[in-house]
Protein backbone atom coordinates (compact mmCIF):
# COMPACT_ATOMS: atom_id res chain seq x y z
CA UNK A 1 0.00 0.00 0.00
CA UNK A 2 1.39 3.37 -0.94
CA UNK A 3 1.35 6.39 1.31
CA UNK A 4 -1.14 8.14 -0.95
CA UNK A 5 -3.71 5.34 -0.84
CA UNK A 6 -6.36 5.11 1.82
CA UNK A 7 -7.54 1.86 3.38
CA UNK A 8 -8.94 0.82 6.68
CA UNK A 9 -6.40 -1.66 7.98
CA UNK A 10 -3.67 -4.08 7.02
CA UNK A 11 -5.98 -7.09 7.17
CA UNK A 12 -6.75 -8.56 3.74
CA UNK A 13 -10.23 -8.00 2.43
CA UNK A 14 -11.06 -5.65 5.30
CA UNK A 15 -13.44 -2.93 4.18
CA UNK A 16 -12.02 0.58 4.57
CA UNK A 17 -13.82 2.91 6.97
CA UNK A 18 -16.32 5.35 5.56
CA UNK A 19 -14.77 8.57 4.36
CA UNK A 20 -16.70 11.63 3.24
CA UNK A 21 -18.61 10.54 0.14
CA UNK A 22 -16.92 7.17 0.25
CA UNK A 23 -13.39 8.49 -0.22
CA UNK A 24 -14.28 10.16 -3.52
CA UNK A 25 -14.75 13.85 -4.13
CA UNK A 26 -17.80 15.83 -5.26
CA UNK A 27 -15.79 17.59 -7.92
CA UNK A 28 -18.43 17.93 -10.66
CA UNK A 29 -20.50 21.06 -11.08
CA UNK A 30 -23.99 21.61 -12.46
CA UNK A 31 -22.78 22.22 -16.02
CA UNK A 32 -20.83 18.97 -15.91
CA UNK A 33 -23.86 16.91 -14.85
CA UNK A 34 -26.17 18.55 -17.39
CA UNK A 35 -23.80 17.89 -20.29
CA UNK A 36 -23.00 14.37 -19.07
CA UNK A 37 -26.74 13.71 -19.06
CA UNK A 38 -26.96 14.85 -22.67
CA UNK A 39 -23.76 13.12 -23.76
CA UNK A 40 -24.82 9.89 -22.09
CA UNK A 41 -27.89 9.73 -24.31
CA UNK A 42 -25.93 10.37 -27.51
CA UNK A 43 -23.73 7.36 -27.95
CA UNK A 44 -22.28 4.90 -30.39
CA UNK A 45 -25.60 3.14 -30.85
CA UNK A 46 -27.03 6.28 -32.44
CA UNK A 47 -24.04 7.19 -34.58
CA UNK A 48 -23.02 3.73 -35.82
CA UNK A 49 -25.82 1.30 -34.96
CA UNK A 50 -28.62 3.43 -36.44
CA UNK A 51 -27.49 2.48 -39.96
CA UNK A 52 -28.36 -1.15 -39.37
CA UNK A 53 -31.54 -0.22 -37.52
CA UNK A 54 -32.73 1.85 -40.47
CA UNK A 55 -31.99 -1.06 -42.82
CA UNK A 56 -34.26 -3.43 -40.85
CA UNK A 57 -37.01 -1.00 -39.79
CA UNK A 58 -36.99 1.88 -42.27
CA UNK A 59 -38.67 5.09 -41.09
CA UNK A 60 -40.39 3.03 -38.38
CA UNK A 61 -37.18 3.49 -36.40
CA UNK A 62 -38.55 6.92 -35.44
CA UNK A 63 -41.43 5.25 -33.61
CA UNK A 64 -39.05 2.69 -32.08
CA UNK A 65 -37.03 5.50 -30.50
CA UNK A 66 -40.19 7.26 -29.36
CA UNK A 67 -41.43 4.15 -27.57
CA UNK A 68 -38.06 3.36 -25.97
CA UNK A 69 -37.60 7.01 -24.97
CA UNK A 70 -41.05 7.04 -23.35
CA UNK A 71 -40.16 4.15 -21.04
CA UNK A 72 -36.59 5.37 -20.41
CA UNK A 73 -38.04 8.62 -19.08
CA UNK A 74 -40.02 6.72 -16.43
CA UNK A 75 -36.97 4.63 -15.51
CA UNK A 76 -34.98 7.81 -14.96
CA UNK A 77 -37.75 9.46 -12.94
CA UNK A 78 -37.84 6.38 -10.70
CA UNK A 79 -34.07 6.55 -10.32
CA UNK A 80 -34.21 10.27 -9.58
CA UNK A 81 -36.77 9.89 -6.81
CA UNK A 82 -34.81 7.01 -5.28
CA UNK A 83 -31.48 8.86 -5.32
CA UNK A 84 -32.99 12.00 -3.80
CA UNK A 85 -34.84 10.03 -1.12
CA UNK A 86 -31.45 9.39 0.50
CA UNK A 87 -28.33 11.22 -0.66
CA UNK A 88 -26.21 8.48 0.92
CA UNK A 89 -27.03 6.33 -2.12
CA UNK A 90 -24.02 6.38 -4.44
CA UNK A 91 -25.00 3.82 -7.10
CA UNK A 92 -27.86 1.60 -8.24
CA UNK A 93 -26.18 -1.11 -6.21
CA UNK A 94 -26.74 0.90 -3.03
CA UNK A 95 -30.41 1.25 -3.88
CA UNK A 96 -30.82 -2.44 -4.73
CA UNK A 97 -29.13 -3.70 -1.56
CA UNK A 98 -31.19 -1.34 0.59
CA UNK A 99 -34.52 -2.19 -1.01
CA UNK A 100 -34.07 -5.80 -2.13
CA UNK A 101 -31.26 -7.20 0.02
CA UNK A 102 -27.47 -7.76 0.00
CA UNK A 103 -27.69 -10.31 -2.82
CA UNK A 104 -29.35 -7.74 -5.07
CA UNK A 105 -26.58 -5.24 -4.45
CA UNK A 106 -24.03 -7.88 -5.41
CA UNK A 107 -25.88 -8.92 -8.57
CA UNK A 108 -26.77 -5.41 -9.76
CA UNK A 109 -23.33 -3.94 -9.15
CA UNK A 110 -21.32 -6.73 -10.76
CA UNK A 111 -23.78 -6.94 -13.65
CA UNK A 112 -23.58 -3.20 -14.27
CA UNK A 113 -19.79 -3.30 -14.10
CA UNK A 114 -19.71 -6.14 -16.62
CA UNK A 115 -22.24 -4.47 -18.93
CA UNK A 116 -20.08 -1.35 -19.09
CA UNK A 117 -16.98 -3.42 -19.81
CA UNK A 118 -18.86 -4.90 -22.77
CA UNK A 119 -20.15 -1.47 -23.82
CA UNK A 120 -16.62 -0.07 -23.76
CA UNK A 121 -15.48 -2.96 -25.94
CA UNK A 122 -18.31 -2.11 -28.37
CA UNK A 123 -17.16 1.51 -28.44
CA UNK A 124 -13.58 0.48 -29.14
CA UNK A 125 -14.83 -1.71 -31.99
CA UNK A 126 -16.75 1.30 -33.33
CA UNK A 127 -13.67 3.52 -33.08
CA UNK A 128 -11.78 0.97 -35.15
CA UNK A 129 -14.48 1.22 -37.84
CA UNK A 130 -14.24 5.01 -37.84
CA UNK A 131 -10.45 4.99 -38.14
CA UNK A 132 -10.60 2.51 -41.00
CA UNK A 133 -12.99 4.89 -42.80
CA UNK A 134 -10.07 7.30 -43.07
CA UNK A 135 -7.54 4.61 -43.95
CA UNK A 136 -8.72 1.02 -44.59
CA UNK A 137 -5.12 -0.18 -44.49
CA UNK A 138 -4.72 0.58 -40.78
CA UNK A 139 -4.54 -2.74 -38.88
CA UNK A 140 -7.64 -3.16 -36.70
CA UNK A 141 -5.61 -3.81 -33.56
CA UNK A 142 -3.77 -0.47 -33.70
CA UNK A 143 -6.67 1.93 -32.97
CA UNK A 144 -8.09 -0.58 -30.47
CA UNK A 145 -4.83 -0.73 -28.53
CA UNK A 146 -4.30 3.04 -28.58
CA UNK A 147 -7.89 3.72 -27.48
CA UNK A 148 -7.67 1.30 -24.54
CA UNK A 149 -4.43 2.92 -23.38
CA UNK A 150 -5.78 6.48 -23.65
CA UNK A 151 -8.97 5.56 -21.78
CA UNK A 152 -6.89 4.14 -18.95
CA UNK A 153 -4.92 7.39 -18.64
CA UNK A 154 -8.07 9.54 -18.75
CA UNK A 155 -9.73 7.63 -15.93
CA UNK A 156 -6.70 7.94 -13.67
CA UNK A 157 -7.41 11.67 -13.44
CA UNK A 158 -9.57 13.31 -10.72
CA UNK A 159 -13.33 13.35 -11.24
CA UNK A 160 -13.25 17.08 -12.00
CA UNK A 161 -11.06 16.30 -15.01
CA UNK A 162 -13.53 13.61 -16.11
CA UNK A 163 -16.41 16.06 -15.81
CA UNK A 164 -14.57 18.68 -17.83
CA UNK A 165 -13.59 16.17 -20.52
CA UNK A 166 -17.14 14.88 -20.90
CA UNK A 167 -18.46 18.45 -20.88
CA UNK A 168 -16.50 19.29 -24.04
CA UNK A 169 -17.12 15.89 -25.62
CA UNK A 170 -20.84 16.45 -25.17
CA UNK A 171 -20.69 19.95 -26.65
CA UNK A 172 -18.96 18.56 -29.75
CA UNK A 173 -21.69 15.94 -30.19
CA UNK A 174 -24.49 18.44 -29.63
CA UNK A 175 -23.09 20.97 -32.10
CA UNK A 176 -22.50 18.26 -34.70
CA UNK A 177 -26.03 16.86 -34.54
CA UNK A 178 -27.64 20.30 -34.49
CA UNK A 179 -25.45 21.28 -37.43
CA UNK A 180 -26.51 18.17 -39.36
CA UNK A 181 -30.18 18.93 -38.66
CA UNK A 182 -29.76 22.51 -39.89
CA UNK A 183 -27.96 21.36 -43.05
CA UNK A 184 -30.68 18.76 -43.66
CA UNK A 185 -33.45 21.33 -43.30
CA UNK A 186 -31.65 23.64 -45.76
CA UNK A 187 -31.25 20.78 -48.25
CA UNK A 188 -34.96 20.01 -48.00
CA UNK A 189 -35.94 23.67 -48.31
CA UNK A 190 -33.82 24.05 -51.47
CA UNK A 191 -34.93 20.63 -52.81
CA UNK A 192 -31.32 19.57 -53.17
CA UNK A 193 -30.66 16.73 -55.60
CA UNK A 194 -27.93 14.18 -54.88
CA UNK A 195 -25.66 12.89 -57.70
CA UNK A 196 -27.99 9.89 -58.20
CA UNK A 197 -30.99 12.16 -58.71
CA UNK A 198 -32.64 11.81 -55.29
CA UNK A 199 -34.37 14.99 -54.12
CA UNK A 200 -34.13 15.90 -50.44
CA UNK A 201 -37.69 16.05 -49.13
CA UNK A 202 -39.63 15.19 -46.01
CA UNK A 203 -41.82 13.01 -48.24
CA UNK A 204 -38.95 10.52 -48.49
CA UNK A 205 -40.04 9.31 -45.08
CA UNK A 206 -43.21 7.73 -46.50
CA UNK A 207 -42.78 7.47 -50.29
CA UNK A 208 -40.34 4.55 -50.20
CA UNK A 209 -42.66 1.84 -48.98
CA UNK A 210 -44.43 3.81 -46.27
CA UNK A 211 -43.47 4.52 -42.68
CA UNK A 212 -43.49 0.76 -41.95
CA UNK A 213 -41.92 -0.71 -45.11
CA UNK A 214 -40.88 -3.90 -43.32
CA UNK A 215 -44.22 -4.38 -41.63
CA UNK A 216 -44.66 -5.22 -37.98
CA UNK A 217 -41.67 -7.59 -38.13
CA UNK A 218 -39.28 -4.78 -39.05
CA UNK A 219 -40.77 -2.56 -36.35
CA UNK A 220 -40.22 -5.21 -33.69
CA UNK A 221 -36.66 -5.94 -34.85
CA UNK A 222 -35.82 -2.26 -34.44
CA UNK A 223 -36.05 -2.61 -30.67
CA UNK A 224 -33.12 -5.03 -30.54
CA UNK A 225 -30.30 -2.58 -31.10
CA UNK A 226 -32.47 0.45 -30.48
CA UNK A 227 -32.27 -0.20 -26.76
CA UNK A 228 -28.47 -0.10 -26.96
CA UNK A 229 -28.64 3.49 -28.20
CA UNK A 230 -30.01 4.54 -24.82
CA UNK A 231 -27.45 2.74 -22.69
CA UNK A 232 -25.63 5.40 -20.73
CA UNK A 233 -28.64 7.56 -19.98
CA UNK A 234 -28.54 6.18 -16.42
CA UNK A 235 -24.95 7.41 -16.04
CA UNK A 236 -26.31 10.63 -14.58
CA UNK A 237 -27.32 8.58 -11.54
CA UNK A 238 -23.76 7.41 -10.94
CA UNK A 239 -22.30 10.86 -11.59
CA UNK A 240 -24.72 12.43 -9.09
CA UNK A 241 -22.72 10.87 -6.24
CA UNK A 242 -19.79 13.09 -7.18
CA UNK A 243 -21.80 16.19 -8.07
CA UNK A 244 -22.29 19.34 -6.05
CA UNK A 245 -25.88 20.05 -4.97
CA UNK A 246 -27.58 17.01 -6.58
CA UNK A 247 -31.03 18.09 -5.31
CA UNK A 248 -31.03 20.92 -7.83
CA UNK A 249 -28.96 19.46 -10.65
CA UNK A 250 -30.35 15.92 -10.86
CA UNK A 251 -34.02 16.85 -11.53
CA UNK A 252 -32.94 19.26 -14.27
CA UNK A 253 -30.80 16.62 -15.94
CA UNK A 254 -33.54 13.96 -15.84
CA UNK A 255 -36.40 16.19 -16.96
CA UNK A 256 -34.45 17.26 -20.03
CA UNK A 257 -34.46 13.68 -21.34
CA UNK A 258 -37.66 14.21 -23.35
CA UNK A 259 -36.35 17.15 -25.35
CA UNK A 260 -33.02 15.38 -25.89
CA UNK A 261 -34.74 12.34 -27.38
CA UNK A 262 -36.94 14.46 -29.63
CA UNK A 263 -34.01 16.49 -30.97
CA UNK A 264 -31.06 14.12 -31.05
CA UNK A 265 -32.84 10.89 -31.97
CA UNK A 266 -36.13 11.70 -33.68
CA UNK A 267 -35.00 14.95 -35.27
CA UNK A 268 -31.63 13.72 -36.48
CA UNK A 269 -32.85 10.44 -37.96
CA UNK A 270 -35.88 12.06 -39.59
CA UNK A 271 -33.60 14.56 -41.33
CA UNK A 272 -31.19 11.81 -42.41
CA UNK A 273 -33.96 9.72 -43.99
CA UNK A 274 -35.50 12.82 -45.58
CA UNK A 275 -32.21 13.72 -47.28
CA UNK A 276 -31.23 10.13 -48.12
CA UNK A 277 -34.13 7.64 -48.48
CA UNK A 278 -33.87 4.84 -45.95
CA UNK A 279 -33.39 2.14 -48.62
CA UNK A 280 -30.26 3.91 -49.87
CA UNK A 281 -28.54 4.02 -46.46
CA UNK A 282 -25.80 1.39 -46.03
CA UNK A 283 -26.29 -0.70 -42.88
CA UNK A 284 -22.56 -1.05 -42.25
CA UNK A 285 -21.76 2.67 -42.22
CA UNK A 286 -22.68 5.67 -40.09
CA UNK A 287 -25.75 7.31 -41.71
CA UNK A 288 -24.60 10.66 -40.32
CA UNK A 289 -21.43 10.53 -42.38
CA UNK A 290 -23.09 8.94 -45.42
CA UNK A 291 -25.79 11.61 -45.58
CA UNK A 292 -23.34 14.49 -45.83
CA UNK A 293 -21.10 12.58 -48.23
CA UNK A 294 -24.07 11.79 -50.50
CA UNK A 295 -25.08 15.45 -50.46
CA UNK A 296 -21.63 16.37 -51.71
CA UNK A 297 -20.31 17.81 -48.45
CA UNK A 298 -17.08 15.83 -48.45
CA UNK A 299 -15.28 17.99 -45.91
CA UNK A 300 -18.33 18.10 -43.66
CA UNK A 301 -18.52 14.31 -43.85
CA UNK A 302 -14.91 14.12 -42.67
CA UNK A 303 -15.72 16.45 -39.79
CA UNK A 304 -18.75 14.38 -38.80
CA UNK A 305 -16.61 11.24 -38.98
CA UNK A 306 -14.22 12.85 -36.50
CA UNK A 307 -17.17 13.80 -34.32
CA UNK A 308 -18.61 10.28 -34.22
CA UNK A 309 -15.14 8.96 -33.42
CA UNK A 310 -14.99 11.43 -30.54
CA UNK A 311 -18.48 10.34 -29.51
CA UNK A 312 -17.42 6.71 -29.27
CA UNK A 313 -14.40 7.73 -27.19
CA UNK A 314 -16.67 9.81 -24.96
CA UNK A 315 -19.09 6.91 -24.51
CA UNK A 316 -16.26 4.53 -23.61
CA UNK A 317 -14.77 7.09 -21.23
CA UNK A 318 -18.11 7.51 -19.46
CA UNK A 319 -18.63 3.76 -19.30
CA UNK A 320 -15.22 3.16 -17.82
CA UNK A 321 -15.84 5.87 -15.23
CA UNK A 322 -19.18 4.33 -14.28
CA UNK A 323 -17.78 0.80 -14.14
CA UNK A 324 -14.85 1.74 -11.93
CA UNK A 325 -17.15 3.58 -9.50
CA UNK A 326 -19.37 0.52 -9.33
CA UNK A 327 -16.37 -1.69 -8.58
CA UNK A 328 -15.31 0.80 -5.91
CA UNK A 329 -18.74 0.45 -4.30
CA UNK A 330 -18.54 -3.35 -4.43
CA UNK A 331 -15.25 -3.27 -2.54
CA UNK A 332 -16.71 -0.92 0.08
CA UNK A 333 -19.51 -3.45 0.65
CA UNK A 334 -17.13 -6.37 0.96
CA UNK A 335 -18.36 -7.81 -2.35
CA UNK A 336 -15.00 -7.36 -4.05
CA UNK A 337 -11.40 -7.36 -2.78
CA UNK A 338 -10.77 -4.38 -0.48
CA UNK A 339 -7.89 -3.12 -2.62
CA UNK A 340 -10.45 -1.85 -5.12
CA UNK A 341 -11.82 0.50 -2.44
CA UNK A 342 -8.53 2.34 -2.14
CA UNK A 343 -8.32 5.87 -3.48
CA UNK A 344 -5.30 8.03 -4.07
CA UNK A 345 -4.86 11.51 -2.63
CA UNK A 346 -7.05 12.95 -5.42
CA UNK A 347 -9.98 10.63 -4.68
CA UNK A 348 -9.38 8.36 -7.71
CA UNK A 349 -9.97 4.60 -7.19
CA UNK A 350 -7.02 3.80 -9.40
CA UNK A 351 -6.85 0.09 -8.67
CA UNK A 352 -10.47 -0.26 -9.79
CA UNK A 353 -9.49 1.65 -12.92
CA UNK A 354 -6.55 -0.64 -13.73
CA UNK A 355 -8.56 -3.82 -13.13
CA UNK A 356 -11.44 -2.67 -15.33
CA UNK A 357 -9.17 -1.43 -18.10
CA UNK A 358 -7.56 -4.85 -18.46
CA UNK A 359 -10.78 -6.12 -20.02
CA UNK A 360 -10.88 -3.38 -22.65
CA UNK A 361 -8.12 -5.13 -24.52
CA UNK A 362 -10.63 -7.94 -25.25
CA UNK A 363 -11.77 -5.75 -28.15
CA UNK A 364 -8.61 -6.63 -30.05
CA UNK A 365 -9.16 -10.40 -30.52
CA UNK A 366 -12.90 -9.77 -30.99
CA UNK A 367 -12.16 -7.75 -34.12
CA UNK A 368 -10.60 -10.82 -35.72
CA UNK A 369 -13.13 -13.40 -34.50
CA UNK A 370 -16.19 -12.44 -36.57
CA UNK A 371 -17.18 -11.40 -40.06
CA UNK A 372 -16.21 -7.77 -39.68
CA UNK A 373 -16.49 -4.73 -37.47
CA UNK A 374 -20.28 -4.42 -37.71
CA UNK A 375 -20.74 -8.12 -36.85
CA UNK A 376 -18.52 -7.67 -33.78
CA UNK A 377 -20.38 -4.49 -32.83
CA UNK A 378 -23.78 -6.19 -33.17
CA UNK A 379 -22.74 -9.06 -30.91
CA UNK A 380 -21.30 -6.97 -28.07
CA UNK A 381 -24.05 -4.34 -28.26
CA UNK A 382 -26.83 -6.94 -28.06
CA UNK A 383 -25.08 -8.59 -25.11
CA UNK A 384 -24.85 -5.21 -23.41
CA UNK A 385 -28.53 -4.52 -24.13
CA UNK A 386 -29.43 -7.82 -22.46
CA UNK A 387 -27.47 -6.99 -19.31
CA UNK A 388 -28.73 -3.40 -19.08
CA UNK A 389 -32.31 -4.69 -18.95
CA UNK A 390 -31.41 -6.31 -15.63
CA UNK A 391 -29.91 -3.06 -14.33
CA UNK A 392 -32.89 -0.97 -15.39
CA UNK A 393 -35.21 -3.67 -14.07
CA UNK A 394 -33.52 -3.50 -10.66
CA UNK A 395 -34.18 0.24 -10.54
CA UNK A 396 -37.87 -0.25 -11.30
CA UNK A 397 -38.33 -3.16 -8.87
CA UNK A 398 -36.47 -1.21 -6.17
CA UNK A 399 -38.85 1.69 -6.77
CA UNK A 400 -41.89 -0.56 -6.33
CA UNK A 401 -40.50 -1.79 -3.00
CA UNK A 402 -39.51 1.74 -1.95
CA UNK A 403 -43.01 3.06 -2.58
CA UNK A 404 -44.58 0.33 -0.46
CA UNK A 405 -41.99 0.37 2.32
CA UNK A 406 -41.54 4.12 2.65
CA UNK A 407 -44.82 5.81 1.70
CA UNK A 408 -43.84 8.80 3.79
CA UNK A 409 -40.66 9.35 1.75
CA UNK A 410 -42.67 9.17 -1.45
CA UNK A 411 -45.29 11.56 -0.11
CA UNK A 412 -42.68 14.13 0.91
CA UNK A 413 -40.57 13.78 -2.25
CA UNK A 414 -40.12 16.91 -4.30
CA UNK A 415 -39.38 14.84 -7.39
CA UNK A 416 -42.06 12.15 -7.57
CA UNK A 417 -42.21 9.69 -10.42
CA UNK A 418 -45.28 10.40 -12.62
CA UNK A 419 -47.96 7.68 -12.64
CA UNK A 420 -46.00 5.98 -9.88
CA UNK A 421 -48.62 3.28 -9.27
CA UNK A 422 -48.82 1.85 -12.78
CA UNK A 423 -45.75 3.11 -14.67
CA UNK A 424 -43.26 0.69 -13.02
CA UNK A 425 -45.35 -2.30 -14.04
CA UNK A 426 -45.69 -1.00 -17.60
CA UNK A 427 -41.91 -0.60 -17.77
CA UNK A 428 -41.36 -4.18 -16.56
CA UNK A 429 -43.81 -5.45 -19.20
CA UNK A 430 -41.85 -3.49 -21.80
CA UNK A 431 -38.64 -5.21 -20.68
CA UNK A 432 -40.27 -8.59 -21.28
CA UNK A 433 -41.13 -7.40 -24.78
CA UNK A 434 -37.52 -6.29 -25.39
CA UNK A 435 -36.22 -9.67 -24.23
CA UNK A 436 -38.60 -11.27 -26.71
CA UNK A 437 -37.27 -9.14 -29.58
CA UNK A 438 -33.71 -10.14 -28.69
CA UNK A 439 -34.73 -13.79 -28.86
CA UNK A 440 -36.51 -13.15 -32.16
CA UNK A 441 -33.45 -11.92 -34.07
CA UNK A 442 -30.89 -14.43 -35.32
CA UNK A 443 -27.90 -12.16 -34.62
CA UNK A 444 -29.08 -11.11 -31.15
CA UNK A 445 -30.42 -14.46 -29.91
CA UNK A 446 -27.01 -15.81 -28.74
CA UNK A 447 -26.55 -12.88 -26.38
CA UNK A 448 -29.79 -13.38 -24.46
CA UNK A 449 -29.30 -17.16 -24.39
CA UNK A 450 -25.88 -16.59 -22.84
CA UNK A 451 -27.28 -14.30 -20.12
CA UNK A 452 -28.48 -17.15 -17.82
CA UNK A 453 -24.93 -18.51 -17.80
CA UNK A 454 -23.63 -15.14 -16.59
CA UNK A 455 -26.24 -14.93 -13.83
CA UNK A 456 -25.54 -18.52 -12.79
CA UNK A 457 -21.87 -17.54 -12.40
CA UNK A 458 -22.94 -14.54 -10.30
CA UNK A 459 -25.10 -16.81 -8.12
CA UNK A 460 -22.16 -19.10 -7.41
CA UNK A 461 -19.85 -16.16 -6.69
CA UNK A 462 -22.42 -14.65 -4.34
CA UNK A 463 -22.72 -17.86 -2.33
CA UNK A 464 -18.93 -18.09 -2.03
CA UNK A 465 -18.66 -14.44 -1.00
CA UNK A 466 -21.56 -14.75 1.43
CA UNK A 467 -19.98 -17.73 3.19
CA UNK A 468 -16.68 -15.91 3.54
CA UNK A 469 -18.33 -12.81 4.99
CA UNK A 470 -20.24 -14.94 7.50
CA UNK A 471 -17.11 -16.91 8.40
CA UNK A 472 -15.21 -13.68 9.04
CA UNK A 473 -18.06 -12.29 11.15
CA UNK A 474 -18.65 -9.38 8.78
CA UNK A 475 -21.97 -7.95 7.56
CA UNK A 476 -23.27 -9.19 4.21
CA UNK A 477 -23.11 -5.67 2.86
CA UNK A 478 -22.29 -2.11 3.85
CA UNK A 479 -24.98 -0.21 5.71
CA UNK A 480 -26.77 2.74 4.12
CA UNK A 481 -26.88 5.64 6.62
CA UNK A 482 -30.34 6.92 7.51
CA UNK A 483 -29.18 10.15 9.11
CA UNK A 484 -29.47 13.36 7.06
CA UNK A 485 -26.75 13.86 4.48
CA UNK A 486 -24.58 16.99 4.89
CA UNK A 487 -25.85 18.24 1.52
CA UNK A 488 -29.42 18.20 2.86
CA UNK A 489 -28.57 21.33 4.82
CA UNK A 490 -27.51 23.28 1.71
Secondary structure as GFF3:
##gff-version 3
##sequence-region A 1 490
A	DSSP	three_ten_helix	20	23	.	.	.	ID=ss1
A	DSSP	alpha_helix	30	40	.	.	.	ID=ss2
A	DSSP	alpha_helix	44	44	.	.	.	ID=ss3
A	DSSP	pi_helix	45	49	.	.	.	ID=ss4
A	DSSP	alpha_helix	50	57	.	.	.	ID=ss5
A	DSSP	three_ten_helix	58	60	.	.	.	ID=ss6
A	DSSP	alpha_helix	61	85	.	.	.	ID=ss7
A	DSSP	alpha_helix	92	99	.	.	.	ID=ss8
A	DSSP	alpha_helix	102	134	.	.	.	ID=ss9
A	DSSP	alpha_helix	140	154	.	.	.	ID=ss10
A	DSSP	alpha_helix	159	189	.	.	.	ID=ss11
A	DSSP	three_ten_helix	202	205	.	.	.	ID=ss12
A	DSSP	alpha_helix	215	226	.	.	.	ID=ss13
A	DSSP	three_ten_helix	227	230	.	.	.	ID=ss14
A	DSSP	alpha_helix	235	239	.	.	.	ID=ss15
A	DSSP	three_ten_helix	240	242	.	.	.	ID=ss16
A	DSSP	alpha_helix	246	255	.	.	.	ID=ss17
A	DSSP	alpha_helix	257	260	.	.	.	ID=ss18
A	DSSP	pi_helix	261	267	.	.	.	ID=ss19
A	DSSP	alpha_helix	268	275	.	.	.	ID=ss20
A	DSSP	three_ten_helix	278	280	.	.	.	ID=ss21
A	DSSP	alpha_helix	287	294	.	.	.	ID=ss22
A	DSSP	alpha_helix	298	332	.	.	.	ID=ss23
A	DSSP	three_ten_helix	338	341	.	.	.	ID=ss24
A	DSSP	alpha_helix	350	358	.	.	.	ID=ss25
A	DSSP	three_ten_helix	359	361	.	.	.	ID=ss26
A	DSSP	alpha_helix	362	366	.	.	.	ID=ss27
A	DSSP	alpha_helix	373	405	.	.	.	ID=ss28
A	DSSP	alpha_helix	407	412	.	.	.	ID=ss29
A	DSSP	alpha_helix	423	440	.	.	.	ID=ss30
A	DSSP	alpha_helix	442	471	.	.	.	ID=ss31
A	DSSP	three_ten_helix	486	489	.	.	.	ID=ss32
###
